[in-house]
Amino acid sequence: MLVENTAHTYLHLLVFQCPQCGDPISVPMLSEVRSLEQADGTTCKLACSCGYSREVLGIQARRHYVEPWPRLHEHDQSHAEGLEARVQAETKKKIDRPDQARLD
């Protein structure tokens, strides 16, 4: 059973474009701050399936999405382990259908 923490947490999803092959690279991060500015100043490690890797600032992202995100207790890792796969699937949906994507 999952137990949510009542603290406000936000998922920031930054989407970059690989300069080598053009594919999207998503970088999820959790923050207690909804503001875009904090994520924009964060150093992100990019790693693409084509082999490209580099560290860049968050402000260089092509898209930046923010969603409220429930925090779980630390001992419940089974649910948290699927976060990256869910985020990548959501990123692909938003990239494939940008007319339905929301920028906050």
C-alpha positions in Angstrom: 0.0 0.0 0.0 1.3 3.4 -0.9 1.3 6.2 1.6 1.5 9.8 0.4 3.3 12.5 2.2 1.4 15.7 2.6 4.3 18.0 1.6 3.9 19.7 -1.7 6.2 18.3 -4.4 6.4 19.0 -8.1 7.8 17.0 -10.9 9.8 19.1 -13.3 10.2 17.4 -16.7 12.8 19.0 -18.9 12.9 17.9 -22.5 16.1 18.5 -24.5 16.9 17.7 -28.2 20.0 15.6 -28.9 22.2 17.8 -31.1 23.7 14.6 -32.6 20.6 12.6 -33.7 17.6 14.9 -32.9 15.9 12.5 -30.5 14.3 13.9 -27.3 16.1 13.4 -24.0 13.9 13.8 -20.9 15.3 14.8 -17.5 12.8 14.4 -14.6 13.5 16.1 -11.3 11.5 16.5 -8.1 11.3 19.8 -6.2 9.3 21.3 -3.5 9.3 24.5 -5.6 6.9 24.9 -8.5 9.0 27.8 -10.0 10.7 27.2 -13.3 13.7 29.3 -12.4 15.2 26.8 -10.0 15.1 24.0 -12.5 16.4 26.3 -15.2 19.5 26.9 -13.2 20.1 23.2 -12.5 22.9 21.3 -14.3 21.3 18.3 -16.2 23.3 15.3 -17.3 22.1 14.3 -20.8 22.6 10.8 -22.2 21.1 9.8 -25.5 20.8 6.3 -27.0 23.0 7.5 -29.9 25.9 7.8 -27.5 25.8 11.6 -27.0 26.3 12.8 -23.4 26.9 16.2 -21.9 26.0 18.4 -19.0 23.9 21.4 -19.7 21.8 24.0 -17.8 18.1 23.4 -17.5 17.3 26.7 -19.2 18.6 25.0 -22.5 15.6 22.6 -22.5 13.2 22.8 -25.5 10.2 22.2 -23.1 9.7 22.4 -19.4 6.6 20.8 -17.8 5.6 21.1 -14.2 3.1 18.8 -12.5 2.1 18.3 -8.8 3.6 15.0 -7.7 2.7 12.9 -4.7 5.7 12.0 -2.4 5.9 8.5 -1.1 7.6 7.3 2.0 11.2 6.3 1.4 10.5 2.6 2.3 8.1 2.2 -0.6 10.6 1.9 -3.5 8.6 -0.5 -5.7 6.3 2.3 -6.9 9.1 4.9 -7.2 11.2 2.6 -9.4 8.7 3.0 -12.3 8.9 6.8 -12.2 11.4 7.1 -15.1 9.5 4.8 -17.4 6.3 6.6 -16.8 7.9 10.0 -17.3 9.5 8.9 -20.6 6.2 7.5 -21.9 4.5 10.8 -20.9 7.3 12.8 -22.6 6.8 10.8 -25.9 3.0 11.5 -25.8 3.6 15.2 -25.3 6.1 15.4 -28.0 4.0 13.3 -30.4 0.9 15.5 -29.6 2.3 19.0 -28.8 -1.2 20.6 -29.3 -2.2 18.8 -26.1 1.0 19.6 -24.1 0.7 22.1 -21.3 3.4 24.5 -20.4 3.4 25.9 -16.8 
